[in-house]
């Protein structure tokens, strides 16, 4: 493996790990917030679940070069993105361009997480 590819692989893996930990951090903060609504707490559990599952898949792909990691990560990322889109639609599209920008940024982050696992296979 050449050095630029190895640096890219490590960089994407670190980004994936940090973004997953941020998802878990968000979930913990919302779950223990006394003012959070039931829907927001449910959304936080989904967010934390995605973060934990992505870390698990990333570590398995890093250690054992398994072939199913890419497919599983794609499925959980698609489900998580679907929940985020449903949350956006549930809000009545009141967030406008900011909501669409947040969904776009989330899609990019999920794509980078998927690509990081692809580089590890």
N, CA, C and O atoms as CSV, one atom per row, in Angstrom:
chain,resi,resn,atom,element,x,y,z
A,1,UNK,N,N,0.855,-1.172,0.000
A,1,UNK,CA,C,0.000,0.000,0.000
A,1,UNK,C,C,0.905,1.240,0.000
A,1,UNK,O,O,1.836,1.338,0.800
A,2,UNK,N,N,0.623,2.173,-0.897
A,2,UNK,CA,C,1.447,3.366,-0.961
A,2,UNK,C,C,1.091,4.355,0.149
A,2,UNK,O,O,0.007,4.302,0.730
A,3,UNK,N,N,2.019,5.243,0.421
A,3,UNK,CA,C,1.869,6.145,1.556
A,3,UNK,C,C,0.676,7.103,1.440
A,3,UNK,O,O,-0.042,7.271,2.426
A,4,UNK,N,N,0.426,7.742,0.285
A,4,UNK,CA,C,-0.754,8.629,0.216
A,4,UNK,C,C,-2.068,7.887,0.467
A,4,UNK,O,O,-2.969,8.427,1.109
A,5,UNK,N,N,-2.183,6.660,-0.034
A,5,UNK,CA,C,-3.402,5.887,0.198
A,5,UNK,C,C,-3.558,5.554,1.678
A,5,UNK,O,O,-4.667,5.581,2.212
A,6,UNK,N,N,-2.448,5.241,2.336
A,6,UNK,CA,C,-2.499,4.922,3.764
A,6,UNK,C,C,-2.884,6.155,4.581
A,6,UNK,O,O,-3.654,6.040,5.535
A,7,UNK,N,N,-2.363,7.328,4.226
A,7,UNK,CA,C,-2.708,8.561,4.932
A,7,UNK,C,C,-4.182,8.893,4.725
A,7,UNK,O,O,-4.864,9.308,5.662
A,8,UNK,N,N,-4.678,8.711,3.493
A,8,UNK,CA,C,-6.089,8.949,3.205
A,8,UNK,C,C,-6.968,7.992,4.006
A,8,UNK,O,O,-7.996,8.394,4.549
A,9,UNK,N,N,-6.568,6.751,4.075
A,9,UNK,CA,C,-7.318,5.734,4.823
A,9,UNK,C,C,-7.393,6.077,6.301
A,9,UNK,O,O,-8.458,5.976,6.910
A,10,UNK,N,N,-6.278,6.478,6.877
A,10,UNK,CA,C,-6.250,6.837,8.297
A,10,UNK,C,C,-7.054,8.117,8.539
A,10,UNK,O,O,-7.775,8.214,9.532
A,11,UNK,N,N,-6.938,9.088,7.648
A,11,UNK,CA,C,-7.675,10.343,7.799
A,11,UNK,C,C,-9.184,10.138,7.751
A,11,UNK,O,O,-9.912,10.675,8.586
A,12,UNK,N,N,-9.656,9.361,6.773
A,12,UNK,CA,C,-11.086,9.087,6.697
A,12,UNK,C,C,-11.564,8.281,7.900
A,12,UNK,O,O,-12.669,8.498,8.397
A,13,UNK,N,N,-10.736,7.357,8.364
A,13,UNK,CA,C,-11.118,6.564,9.542
A,13,UNK,C,C,-11.215,7.434,10.781
A,13,UNK,O,O,-12.134,7.269,11.583
A,14,UNK,N,N,-10.282,8.357,10.949
A,14,UNK,CA,C,-10.343,9.269,12.100
A,14,UNK,C,C,-11.570,10.175,12.014
A,14,UNK,O,O,-12.237,10.416,13.020
A,15,UNK,N,N,-11.868,10.675,10.818
A,15,UNK,CA,C,-13.060,11.501,10.647
A,15,UNK,C,C,-14.311,10.705,10.995
A,15,UNK,O,O,-15.210,11.214,11.664
A,16,UNK,N,N,-14.367,9.464,10.542
A,16,UNK,CA,C,-15.520,8.616,10.825
A,16,UNK,C,C,-15.662,8.362,12.322
A,16,UNK,O,O,-16.768,8.408,12.860
A,17,UNK,N,N,-14.558,8.098,12.985
A,17,UNK,CA,C,-14.608,7.846,14.430
A,17,UNK,C,C,-15.044,9.099,15.187
A,17,UNK,O,O,-15.877,9.017,16.090
A,18,UNK,N,N,-14.496,10.241,14.833
A,18,UNK,CA,C,-14.840,11.493,15.521
A,18,UNK,C,C,-16.311,11.847,15.275
A,18,UNK,O,O,-17.015,12.234,16.208
A,19,UNK,N,N,-16.776,11.720,14.042
A,19,UNK,CA,C,-18.180,12.046,13.771
A,19,UNK,C,C,-19.108,11.079,14.505
A,19,UNK,O,O,-20.167,11.490,14.979
A,20,UNK,N,N,-18.736,9.818,14.605
A,20,UNK,CA,C,-19.557,8.857,15.340
A,20,UNK,C,C,-19.602,9.189,16.819
A,20,UNK,O,O,-20.658,9.095,17.445
A,21,UNK,N,N,-18.463,9.577,17.389
A,21,UNK,CA,C,-18.458,9.973,18.790
A,21,UNK,C,C,-19.279,11.238,19.023
A,21,UNK,O,O,-19.887,11.391,20.082
A,22,UNK,N,N,-19.303,12.144,18.047
A,22,UNK,CA,C,-20.140,13.336,18.171
A,22,UNK,C,C,-21.628,12.977,18.133
A,22,UNK,O,O,-22.428,13.581,18.848
A,23,UNK,N,N,-22.000,12.005,17.310
A,23,UNK,CA,C,-23.387,11.533,17.304
A,23,UNK,C,C,-23.758,10.960,18.663
A,23,UNK,O,O,-24.843,11.232,19.179
A,24,UNK,N,N,-22.868,10.170,19.244
A,24,UNK,CA,C,-23.133,9.584,20.564
A,24,UNK,C,C,-23.191,10.678,21.630
A,24,UNK,O,O,-24.042,10.630,22.518
A,25,UNK,N,N,-22.297,11.660,21.551
A,25,UNK,CA,C,-22.288,12.776,22.496
A,25,UNK,C,C,-23.604,13.545,22.437
A,25,UNK,O,O,-24.166,13.905,23.472
A,26,UNK,N,N,-24.091,13.795,21.225
A,26,UNK,CA,C,-25.380,14.464,21.048
A,26,UNK,C,C,-26.491,13.649,21.705
A,26,UNK,O,O,-27.338,14.191,22.415
A,27,UNK,N,N,-26.475,12.347,21.459
A,27,UNK,CA,C,-27.529,11.484,22.002
A,27,UNK,C,C,-27.533,11.478,23.523
A,27,UNK,O,O,-28.596,11.525,24.143
A,28,UNK,N,N,-26.367,11.422,24.119
A,28,UNK,CA,C,-26.290,11.407,25.581
A,28,UNK,C,C,-26.780,12.736,26.153
A,28,UNK,O,O,-27.505,12.755,27.148
A,29,UNK,N,N,-26.392,13.836,25.534
A,29,UNK,CA,C,-26.848,15.144,26.011
A,29,UNK,C,C,-28.362,15.286,25.924
A,29,UNK,O,O,-28.985,15.808,26.849
A,30,UNK,N,N,-28.952,14.838,24.847
A,30,UNK,CA,C,-30.399,14.947,24.698
A,30,UNK,C,C,-31.113,13.975,25.637
A,30,UNK,O,O,-32.130,14.324,26.237
A,31,UNK,N,N,-30.589,12.770,25.763
A,31,UNK,CA,C,-31.251,11.754,26.592
A,31,UNK,C,C,-31.329,12.178,28.057
A,31,UNK,O,O,-32.284,11.832,28.752
A,32,UNK,N,N,-30.338,12.920,28.527
A,32,UNK,CA,C,-30.335,13.347,29.926
A,32,UNK,C,C,-30.837,14.775,30.116
A,32,UNK,O,O,-30.729,15.335,31.206
A,33,UNK,N,N,-31.380,15.356,29.062
A,33,UNK,CA,C,-31.927,16.705,29.162
A,33,UNK,C,C,-33.341,16.646,29.748
A,33,UNK,O,O,-34.185,15.897,29.257
A,34,UNK,N,N,-33.597,17.423,30.782
A,34,UNK,CA,C,-34.942,17.378,31.372
A,34,UNK,C,C,-36.008,18.051,30.502
A,34,UNK,O,O,-37.200,17.818,30.701
A,35,UNK,N,N,-35.598,18.870,29.558
A,35,UNK,CA,C,-36.571,19.594,28.740
A,35,UNK,C,C,-36.828,18.949,27.384
A,35,UNK,O,O,-37.643,19.455,26.613
A,36,UNK,N,N,-36.157,17.852,27.077
A,36,UNK,CA,C,-36.317,17.213,25.770
A,36,UNK,C,C,-37.675,16.516,25.685
A,36,UNK,O,O,-38.137,15.893,26.640
A,37,UNK,N,N,-38.291,16.639,24.525
A,37,UNK,CA,C,-39.578,15.981,24.295
A,37,UNK,C,C,-39.357,14.497,24.013
A,37,UNK,O,O,-38.226,14.056,23.808
A,38,UNK,N,N,-40.425,13.749,24.005
A,38,UNK,CA,C,-40.334,12.321,23.722
A,38,UNK,C,C,-39.802,12.032,22.336
A,38,UNK,O,O,-38.992,11.124,22.145
A,39,UNK,N,N,-40.270,12.821,21.352
A,39,UNK,CA,C,-39.800,12.636,19.979
A,39,UNK,C,C,-38.311,12.941,19.876
A,39,UNK,O,O,-37.580,12.219,19.200
A,40,UNK,N,N,-37.859,13.986,20.527
A,40,UNK,CA,C,-36.440,14.342,20.476
A,40,UNK,C,C,-35.584,13.279,21.150
A,40,UNK,O,O,-34.485,12.981,20.683
A,41,UNK,N,N,-36.075,12.706,22.242
A,41,UNK,CA,C,-35.327,11.634,22.901
A,41,UNK,C,C,-35.255,10.393,22.013
A,41,UNK,O,O,-34.222,9.726,21.961
A,42,UNK,N,N,-36.336,10.088,21.325
A,42,UNK,CA,C,-36.318,8.955,20.395
A,42,UNK,C,C,-35.317,9.205,19.274
A,42,UNK,O,O,-34.551,8.315,18.904
A,43,UNK,N,N,-35.329,10.422,18.738
A,43,UNK,CA,C,-34.368,10.783,17.701
A,43,UNK,C,C,-32.935,10.693,18.228
A,43,UNK,O,O,-32.034,10.270,17.504
A,44,UNK,N,N,-32.723,11.086,19.478
A,44,UNK,CA,C,-31.389,10.998,20.077
A,44,UNK,C,C,-30.944,9.548,20.209
A,44,UNK,O,O,-29.771,9.247,19.985
A,45,UNK,N,N,-31.844,8.649,20.565
A,45,UNK,CA,C,-31.484,7.227,20.655
A,45,UNK,C,C,-31.100,6.670,19.291
A,45,UNK,O,O,-30.164,5.878,19.187
A,46,UNK,N,N,-31.809,7.073,18.253
A,46,UNK,CA,C,-31.468,6.633,16.899
A,46,UNK,C,C,-30.098,7.180,16.498
A,46,UNK,O,O,-29.286,6.464,15.912
A,47,UNK,N,N,-29.848,8.442,16.814
A,47,UNK,CA,C,-28.569,9.057,16.490
A,47,UNK,C,C,-27.431,8.362,17.226
A,47,UNK,O,O,-26.402,8.052,16.626
A,48,UNK,N,N,-27.605,8.119,18.509
A,48,UNK,CA,C,-26.582,7.424,19.286
A,48,UNK,C,C,-26.380,5.998,18.802
A,48,UNK,O,O,-25.253,5.504,18.769
A,49,UNK,N,N,-27.463,5.338,18.428
A,49,UNK,CA,C,-27.353,3.981,17.895
A,49,UNK,C,C,-26.547,3.940,16.615
A,49,UNK,O,O,-25.719,3.049,16.424
A,50,UNK,N,N,-26.788,4.917,15.723
A,50,UNK,CA,C,-25.988,4.972,14.500
A,50,UNK,C,C,-24.515,5.190,14.833
A,50,UNK,O,O,-23.644,4.527,14.270
A,51,UNK,N,N,-24.239,6.114,15.746
A,51,UNK,CA,C,-22.847,6.393,16.099
A,51,UNK,C,C,-22.144,5.168,16.667
A,51,UNK,O,O,-21.006,4.876,16.299
A,52,UNK,N,N,-22.815,4.454,17.560
A,52,UNK,CA,C,-22.208,3.261,18.149
A,52,UNK,C,C,-22.030,2.144,17.122
A,52,UNK,O,O,-20.999,1.472,17.098
A,53,UNK,N,N,-23.042,1.951,16.275
A,53,UNK,CA,C,-22.919,0.903,15.257
A,53,UNK,C,C,-21.839,1.232,14.244
A,53,UNK,O,O,-21.145,0.331,13.771
A,54,UNK,N,N,-21.682,2.495,13.904
A,54,UNK,CA,C,-20.639,2.864,12.954
A,54,UNK,C,C,-19.253,2.630,13.552
A,54,UNK,O,O,-18.356,2.157,12.855
A,55,UNK,N,N,-19.069,2.951,14.815
A,55,UNK,CA,C,-17.786,2.680,15.470
A,55,UNK,C,C,-17.508,1.180,15.496
A,55,UNK,O,O,-16.385,0.747,15.241
A,56,UNK,N,N,-18.534,0.393,15.803
A,56,UNK,CA,C,-18.380,-1.063,15.838
A,56,UNK,C,C,-17.979,-1.604,14.470
A,56,UNK,O,O,-17.049,-2.404,14.363
A,57,UNK,N,N,-18.676,-1.170,13.431
A,57,UNK,CA,C,-18.376,-1.639,12.075
A,57,UNK,C,C,-16.998,-1.163,11.640
A,57,UNK,O,O,-16.253,-1.910,11.006
A,58,UNK,N,N,-16.660,0.070,11.975
A,58,UNK,CA,C,-15.345,0.607,11.627
A,58,UNK,C,C,-14.239,-0.199,12.291
A,58,UNK,O,O,-13.226,-0.497,11.658
A,59,UNK,N,N,-14.417,-0.552,13.546
A,59,UNK,CA,C,-13.381,-1.329,14.235
A,59,UNK,C,C,-13.270,-2.742,13.667
A,59,UNK,O,O,-12.166,-3.271,13.545
A,60,UNK,N,N,-14.407,-3.362,13.317
A,60,UNK,CA,C,-14.355,-4.686,12.703
A,60,UNK,C,C,-13.675,-4.635,11.344
A,60,UNK,O,O,-12.867,-5.507,11.021
A,61,UNK,N,N,-13.990,-3.632,10.553
A,61,UNK,CA,C,-13.371,-3.510,9.236
A,61,UNK,C,C,-11.871,-3.239,9.361
A,61,UNK,O,O,-11.086,-3.706,8.536
A,62,UNK,N,N,-11.477,-2.495,10.380
A,62,UNK,CA,C,-10.063,-2.169,10.578
A,62,UNK,C,C,-9.279,-3.411,10.983
A,62,UNK,O,O,-8.172,-3.638,10.495
A,63,UNK,N,N,-9.858,-4.218,11.881
A,63,UNK,CA,C,-9.132,-5.364,12.423
A,63,UNK,C,C,-9.158,-6.597,11.526
A,63,UNK,O,O,-8.137,-7.269,11.376
A,64,UNK,N,N,-10.289,-6.899,10.940
A,64,UNK,CA,C,-10.393,-8.206,10.300
A,64,UNK,C,C,-10.686,-8.179,8.803
A,64,UNK,O,O,-10.801,-9.239,8.189
A,65,UNK,N,N,-10.805,-7.022,8.212
A,65,UNK,CA,C,-11.040,-6.892,6.768
A,65,UNK,C,C,-12.247,-7.718,6.304
A,65,UNK,O,O,-12.184,-8.404,5.284
A,66,UNK,N,N,-13.325,-7.646,7.052
A,66,UNK,CA,C,-14.522,-8.409,6.713
A,66,UNK,C,C,-15.235,-7.786,5.518
A,66,UNK,O,O,-15.110,-6.588,5.265
A,67,UNK,N,N,-15.972,-8.597,4.796
A,67,UNK,CA,C,-16.595,-8.111,3.567
A,67,UNK,C,C,-17.997,-7.561,3.788
A,67,UNK,O,O,-18.489,-6.802,2.953
A,68,UNK,N,N,-18.649,-7.917,4.879
A,68,UNK,CA,C,-20.021,-7.479,5.093
A,68,UNK,C,C,-20.107,-6.074,5.675
A,68,UNK,O,O,-21.197,-5.504,5.729
A,69,UNK,N,N,-19.003,-5.507,6.106
A,69,UNK,CA,C,-19.036,-4.209,6.786
A,69,UNK,C,C,-19.587,-3.102,5.889
A,69,UNK,O,O,-20.343,-2.247,6.350
A,70,UNK,N,N,-19.217,-3.116,4.635
A,70,UNK,CA,C,-19.661,-2.066,3.717
A,70,UNK,C,C,-21.177,-2.092,3.528
A,70,UNK,O,O,-21.829,-1.047,3.525
A,71,UNK,N,N,-21.727,-3.284,3.372
A,71,UNK,CA,C,-23.177,-3.411,3.185
A,71,UNK,C,C,-23.939,-3.013,4.439
A,71,UNK,O,O,-24.953,-2.321,4.357
A,72,UNK,N,N,-23.460,-3.441,5.589
A,72,UNK,CA,C,-24.147,-3.124,6.836
A,72,UNK,C,C,-24.097,-1.629,7.102
A,72,UNK,O,O,-25.089,-1.039,7.528
A,73,UNK,N,N,-22.954,-1.019,6.855
A,73,UNK,CA,C,-22.854,0.423,7.089
A,73,UNK,C,C,-23.761,1.197,6.136
A,73,UNK,O,O,-24.345,2.210,6.523
A,74,UNK,N,N,-23.882,0.737,4.916
A,74,UNK,CA,C,-24.778,1.386,3.965
A,74,UNK,C,C,-26.231,1.295,4.439
A,74,UNK,O,O,-26.983,2.263,4.320
A,75,UNK,N,N,-26.622,0.155,4.966
A,75,UNK,CA,C,-27.998,-0.024,5.437
A,75,UNK,C,C,-28.286,0.868,6.645
A,75,UNK,O,O,-29.319,1.536,6.688
A,76,UNK,N,N,-27.374,0.883,7.630
A,76,UNK,CA,C,-27.657,1.704,8.814
A,76,UNK,C,C,-27.582,3.189,8.489
A,76,UNK,O,O,-28.322,3.984,9.070
A,77,UNK,N,N,-26.703,3.577,7.570
A,77,UNK,CA,C,-26.639,4.988,7.172
A,77,UNK,C,C,-27.910,5.396,6.434
A,77,UNK,O,O,-28.422,6.496,6.645
A,78,UNK,N,N,-28.421,4.524,5.574
A,78,UNK,CA,C,-29.655,4.836,4.852
A,78,UNK,C,C,-30.836,4.926,5.818
A,78,UNK,O,O,-31.685,5.806,5.678
A,79,UNK,N,N,-30.893,4.030,6.785
A,79,UNK,CA,C,-31.977,4.085,7.781
A,79,UNK,C,C,-31.878,5.356,8.624
A,79,UNK,O,O,-32.887,6.016,8.873
A,80,UNK,N,N,-30.679,5.696,9.057
A,80,UNK,CA,C,-30.489,6.904,9.858
A,80,UNK,C,C,-30.847,8.151,9.046
A,80,UNK,O,O,-31.506,9.057,9.557
A,81,UNK,N,N,-30.419,8.198,7.794
A,81,UNK,CA,C,-30.750,9.341,6.958
A,81,UNK,C,C,-32.261,9.416,6.723
A,81,UNK,O,O,-32.835,10.504,6.693
A,82,UNK,N,N,-32.894,8.262,6.560
A,82,UNK,CA,C,-34.347,8.236,6.407
A,82,UNK,C,C,-35.064,8.793,7.625
A,82,UNK,O,O,-36.043,9.527,7.493
A,83,UNK,N,N,-34.578,8.446,8.814
A,83,UNK,CA,C,-35.169,8.990,10.040
A,83,UNK,C,C,-34.978,10.505,10.090
A,83,UNK,O,O,-35.884,11.232,10.498
A,84,UNK,N,N,-33.807,10.982,9.676
A,84,UNK,CA,C,-33.562,12.431,9.679
A,84,UNK,C,C,-34.471,13.147,8.685
A,84,UNK,O,O,-34.970,14.235,8.975
A,85,UNK,N,N,-34.688,12.552,7.524
A,85,UNK,CA,C,-35.597,13.150,6.543
A,85,UNK,C,C,-37.022,13.161,7.093
A,85,UNK,O,O,-37.745,14.145,6.935
A,86,UNK,N,N,-37.423,12.063,7.741
A,86,UNK,CA,C,-38.764,12.027,8.344
A,86,UNK,C,C,-38.899,13.088,9.430
A,86,UNK,O,O,-39.950,13.716,9.553
A,87,UNK,N,N,-37.849,13.292,10.214
A,87,UNK,CA,C,-37.879,14.334,11.237
A,87,UNK,C,C,-38.007,15.709,10.595
A,87,UNK,O,O,-38.732,16.567,11.100
A,88,UNK,N,N,-37.310,15.922,9.489
A,88,UNK,CA,C,-37.404,17.190,8.778
A,88,UNK,C,C,-38.815,17.397,8.228
A,88,UNK,O,O,-39.373,18.490,8.329
A,89,UNK,N,N,-39.383,16.348,7.649
A,89,UNK,CA,C,-40.741,16.458,7.112
A,89,UNK,C,C,-41.775,16.599,8.220
A,89,UNK,O,O,-42.789,17.274,8.043
A,90,UNK,N,N,-41.524,15.965,9.357
A,90,UNK,CA,C,-42.442,16.061,10.495
A,90,UNK,C,C,-42.516,17.502,11.010
A,90,UNK,O,O,-43.552,17.940,11.508
A,91,UNK,N,N,-41.404,18.231,10.883
A,91,UNK,CA,C,-41.376,19.616,11.317
A,91,UNK,C,C,-42.135,20.540,10.397
A,91,UNK,O,O,-42.179,21.747,10.636
A,92,UNK,N,N,-42.732,20.004,9.350
A,92,UNK,CA,C,-43.542,20.816,8.453
A,92,UNK,C,C,-42.714,21.662,7.514
A,92,UNK,O,O,-43.190,22.682,7.016
A,93,UNK,N,N,-41.501,21.263,7.268
A,93,UNK,CA,C,-40.604,21.984,6.362
A,93,UNK,C,C,-40.406,23.433,6.794
A,93,UNK,O,O,-40.117,24.298,5.966
A,94,UNK,N,N,-40.559,23.697,8.080
A,94,UNK,CA,C,-40.447,25.071,8.563
A,94,UNK,C,C,-39.008,25.541,8.644
A,94,UNK,O,O,-38.754,26.741,8.744
A,95,UNK,N,N,-38.070,24.622,8.601
A,95,UNK,CA,C,-36.664,25.024,8.709
A,95,UNK,C,C,-36.109,25.557,7.400
A,95,UNK,O,O,-35.057,26.198,7.392
A,96,UNK,N,N,-36.784,25.308,6.315
A,96,UNK,CA,C,-36.412,25.851,5.019
A,96,UNK,C,C,-35.038,25.427,4.548
A,96,UNK,O,O,-34.680,24.251,4.606
A,97,UNK,N,N,-34.269,26.405,4.079
A,97,UNK,CA,C,-32.951,26.133,3.504
A,97,UNK,C,C,-31.968,25.619,4.555
A,97,UNK,O,O,-31.065,24.847,4.233
A,98,UNK,N,N,-32.136,26.037,5.798
A,98,UNK,CA,C,-31.235,25.568,6.860
A,98,UNK,C,C,-31.417,24.069,7.074
A,98,UNK,O,O,-30.437,23.346,7.255
A,99,UNK,N,N,-32.646,23.603,7.053
A,99,UNK,CA,C,-32.914,22.176,7.205
A,99,UNK,C,C,-32.371,21.365,6.051
A,99,UNK,O,O,-31.821,20.283,6.253
A,100,UNK,N,N,-32.520,21.876,4.849
A,100,UNK,CA,C,-31.992,21.179,3.673
A,100,UNK,C,C,-30.470,21.164,3.718
A,100,UNK,O,O,-29.853,20.158,3.367
A,101,UNK,N,N,-29.856,22.263,4.145
A,101,UNK,CA,C,-28.399,22.297,4.275
A,101,UNK,C,C,-27.923,21.307,5.339
A,101,UNK,O,O,-26.897,20.651,5.159
A,102,UNK,N,N,-28.659,21.194,6.439
A,102,UNK,CA,C,-28.292,20.231,7.479
A,102,UNK,C,C,-28.395,18.799,6.955
A,102,UNK,O,O,-27.537,17.970,7.254
A,103,UNK,N,N,-29.433,18.503,6.178
A,103,UNK,CA,C,-29.568,17.174,5.586
A,103,UNK,C,C,-28.450,16.896,4.588
A,103,UNK,O,O,-27.954,15.772,4.507
A,104,UNK,N,N,-28.057,17.904,3.835
A,104,UNK,CA,C,-26.961,17.745,2.878
A,104,UNK,C,C,-25.640,17.483,3.596
A,104,UNK,O,O,-24.871,16.612,3.190
A,105,UNK,N,N,-25.379,18.230,4.654
A,105,UNK,CA,C,-24.158,18.018,5.434
A,105,UNK,C,C,-24.163,16.627,6.069
A,105,UNK,O,O,-23.138,15.947,6.087
A,106,UNK,N,N,-25.307,16.211,6.583
A,106,UNK,CA,C,-25.422,14.870,7.153
A,106,UNK,C,C,-25.163,13.813,6.092
A,106,UNK,O,O,-24.473,12.829,6.361
A,107,UNK,N,N,-25.702,13.998,4.891
A,107,UNK,CA,C,-25.467,13.043,3.807
A,107,UNK,C,C,-23.987,12.947,3.464
A,107,UNK,O,O,-23.478,11.862,3.184
A,108,UNK,N,N,-23.305,14.077,3.486
A,108,UNK,CA,C,-21.863,14.075,3.205
A,108,UNK,C,C,-21.116,13.330,4.302
A,108,UNK,O,O,-20.219,12.537,4.014
A,109,UNK,N,N,-21.476,13.576,5.552
A,109,UNK,CA,C,-20.822,12.886,6.671
A,109,UNK,C,C,-21.068,11.383,6.587
A,109,UNK,O,O,-20.141,10.597,6.780
A,110,UNK,N,N,-22.296,10.977,6.305
A,110,UNK,CA,C,-22.598,9.554,6.186
A,110,UNK,C,C,-21.862,8.937,5.003
A,110,UNK,O,O,-21.418,7.791,5.077
A,111,UNK,N,N,-21.732,9.681,3.924
A,111,UNK,CA,C,-20.970,9.200,2.767
A,111,UNK,C,C,-19.492,9.028,3.087
A,111,UNK,O,O,-18.870,8.056,2.658
A,112,UNK,N,N,-18.933,9.959,3.832
A,112,UNK,CA,C,-17.528,9.839,4.232
A,112,UNK,C,C,-17.342,8.651,5.163
A,112,UNK,O,O,-16.350,7.930,5.058
A,113,UNK,N,N,-18.284,8.439,6.071
A,113,UNK,CA,C,-18.199,7.275,6.961
A,113,UNK,C,C,-18.238,5.975,6.159
A,113,UNK,O,O,-17.483,5.047,6.449
A,114,UNK,N,N,-19.105,5.902,5.162
A,114,UNK,CA,C,-19.183,4.718,4.310
A,114,UNK,C,C,-17.890,4.535,3.532
A,114,UNK,O,O,-17.382,3.419,3.419
A,115,UNK,N,N,-17.353,5.632,2.993
A,115,UNK,CA,C,-16.117,5.551,2.206
A,115,UNK,C,C,-14.930,5.135,3.070
A,115,UNK,O,O,-14.029,4.439,2.600
A,116,UNK,N,N,-14.928,5.560,4.331
A,116,UNK,CA,C,-13.854,5.149,5.233
A,116,UNK,C,C,-13.859,3.639,5.419
A,116,UNK,O,O,-12.802,3.009,5.446
A,117,UNK,N,N,-15.030,3.066,5.546
A,117,UNK,CA,C,-15.110,1.609,5.696
A,117,UNK,C,C,-14.737,0.922,4.377
A,117,UNK,O,O,-14.134,-0.151,4.381
A,118,UNK,N,N,-15.088,1.529,3.282
A,118,UNK,CA,C,-14.711,0.975,1.981
A,118,UNK,C,C,-13.191,0.953,1.816
A,118,UNK,O,O,-12.642,0.002,1.258
A,119,UNK,N,N,-12.517,1.981,2.292
A,119,UNK,CA,C,-11.059,2.004,2.207
A,119,UNK,C,C,-10.403,0.969,3.102
A,119,UNK,O,O,-9.283,0.535,2.833
A,120,UNK,N,N,-11.087,0.572,4.159
A,120,UNK,CA,C,-10.506,-0.401,5.088
A,120,UNK,C,C,-10.658,-1.836,4.612
A,120,UNK,O,O,-9.959,-2.718,5.111
A,121,UNK,N,N,-11.540,-2.095,3.671
A,121,UNK,CA,C,-11.736,-3.479,3.207
A,121,UNK,C,C,-10.583,-3.937,2.361
A,121,UNK,O,O,-10.579,-5.072,1.886
